[in-house]
Amino acid sequence: IMDELKETDFMDLTWQESIGLLIDSQNEIIREINTINELNRLAINAANNNFLRTTK
């Protein structure tokens, strides 16, 4: 969607199309944030597991 946005002449869009693109781009950002959160969760779990293993 970001490449699509860069190539878009917003003056040619209706307000509905502009809002649709805005929602699409926000959804893509949310997906990226969810991926980052999942990676953080996995890293924290790994760190916790390593800590628990080394403190037995």
C-alpha positions as CSV (number, residue, x, y, z in Angstrom):
1,I,0.0,0.0,0.0
2,M,2.9,2.4,0.7
3,D,4.2,2.2,-2.9
4,E,0.6,2.7,-4.1
5,L,0.3,5.8,-1.9
6,K,3.6,7.2,-3.3
7,E,2.3,6.9,-6.8
8,T,-1.1,8.4,-6.1
9,D,-2.2,11.9,-7.2
10,F,-4.6,12.6,-4.3
11,M,-6.1,15.5,-6.3
12,D,-7.6,12.9,-8.6
13,L,-9.3,10.9,-5.9
14,T,-12.8,11.3,-4.4
15,W,-12.9,11.8,-0.7
16,Q,-14.2,8.3,-0.3
17,E,-11.2,6.9,-2.2
18,S,-8.9,9.0,-0.1
19,I,-10.4,7.7,3.1
20,G,-10.2,4.1,1.7
21,L,-6.5,4.6,1.1
22,L,-6.0,6.0,4.6
23,I,-7.8,3.0,6.2
24,D,-5.7,0.6,4.0
25,S,-2.5,2.3,5.1
26,Q,-3.5,2.3,8.7
27,N,-4.4,-1.4,8.5
28,E,-1.0,-2.1,7.1
29,I,0.7,-0.2,9.9
30,I,-1.3,-2.1,12.4
31,R,-0.2,-5.4,10.8
32,E,3.4,-4.3,11.1
33,I,3.0,-3.3,14.7
34,N,1.4,-6.7,15.4
35,T,4.4,-8.4,13.8
36,I,6.8,-6.3,16.0
37,N,4.7,-7.1,19.1
38,E,4.8,-10.9,18.3
39,L,8.6,-10.7,17.8
40,N,9.0,-8.9,21.1
41,R,6.8,-11.5,22.8
42,L,9.0,-14.3,21.4
43,A,12.2,-12.5,22.4
44,I,10.9,-11.9,25.9
45,N,9.9,-15.6,26.3
46,A,13.3,-16.7,25.1
47,A,15.0,-14.4,27.5
48,N,12.8,-15.6,30.4
49,N,13.4,-19.3,29.5
50,N,17.2,-18.6,29.4
51,F,17.1,-16.8,32.7
52,L,15.1,-19.6,34.3
53,R,17.5,-22.2,32.9
54,T,20.6,-20.4,34.3
55,T,19.1,-19.7,37.8
56,K,18.2,-23.4,38.6
